[in-house]
Amino acid sequence: MYAQMIKTDSDHMKGAAEMSAQERAFQERIDRGEKIEPKEWMPEAYRNTLIRQIGQHAHSEIVGQLPEGNWITRAPTLERKAILLAKVQDEAGHGLYLYCAAETLGVSRDELLERLHSGKMKYSSIFNYPTLNWADIGAIGWLVDGAAIMNQVPLQRTSYGPYSRAMIRICKEESFHQRQGYDIMTKMAQGTPAQKAMAQDALNRFWYPSLMMFGPSDKDSVHSAQSMAWKIKINTNDELRQKFVDQTVPQAKYLGLTIPDDKLSWNEAKGGHDFSEPDWAEFFEVLAGNGPCNKERLGARVKAWDDGAWFRDGLTAHAQKKQARKAVA
Ligand code: FAQ
């Protein structure tokens, strides 16, 4: 249904014969596996696709701090609090590397943030779901960071140099995040019956939203074909979703938890699991701004921006003063 409503990038995709000599040479560089660097020529649509994807990714890291930040003051032990603090700080760092990578394409961080705050740019749907209790922090690390890694490991080979290099460090840190989440889930699953029930409840609520992180099914994906031709994306949304399910099923089994899907089964012929699709109507509602926490998340980011105005003004005034003094000397 969604596919009928939209035009995909592939509607505008050029075959080799329609490309200019410059565009053909660019595509040949991509096909040879060369990295594209900031000052080099690139088609405007390639640049805009990168700004959209990297910008959205950066926003996801920053908005993604909010659901977990919610539990820093209520972590059950000092050790868990220190670990969660480090993780949430890492997400801020990921946002910064990604905003820097996007800036190399000629867009400023202020402009990207303005587009986020005005609703012109998206962030990952997953962060519009609430974190109701401590088990949710385990589920986020295990499932959400697990899905993020599944998506981002191939992005280390993406064709744009600054994005691919940012991904290398981000993936290392995401691995720690995933381990800490799985550790929380392990402790809870092996704890009292009430704690195990909380872990199961968190898995029940986060399973399908985690599957949605990979984007719409391939038939409804607007950008995949062109992004894959440019090696901005390395895999399709469905390929990565399948890999995530196959990786996560044995992890849930080890925890003694049940994935909330009656149709989940091993398919010997395809060498992977059959599983139920998420509710795509819910996904598109969340994208349209109508998820459980959309207004709260965006409101928190806009407030943080407004509250920080005095600090940004101070920094600019200081820098201008310093420059003026230098000019006089
Ligand atoms: N949420 O044609 P496609 C993290 C949009 S980082 C919201 O398939 P594409 C770390 C899409 O933008 C998580 N919107 O799009 C962390 C497009 O709309 P547009 C973020 C979504 O770009 C963990 C439309 O739907 N990771 O979690 C979503 O080829 C824990 C059509 O879709 C990245 O951003 C969605 N889930 O593929 C932090 C990775 N899916 O823009 C804190 C890089 C799709 O035309 C705590 N990004 N849309 O208006 C990607 O790999 C791709 O952009 C996809 C989407 C795979 C997300």
Residues whose N, C-alpha, C, O or C-beta is under 5 A from the ligand:
A	BS01	FAQ	Q53 Q56 H57 S60 E61 G64 Q65 E91 K122 Y123 S124 S125 V144 D145 A148 M212 M213 F214 G215 P216 S221 V222 H223 S224
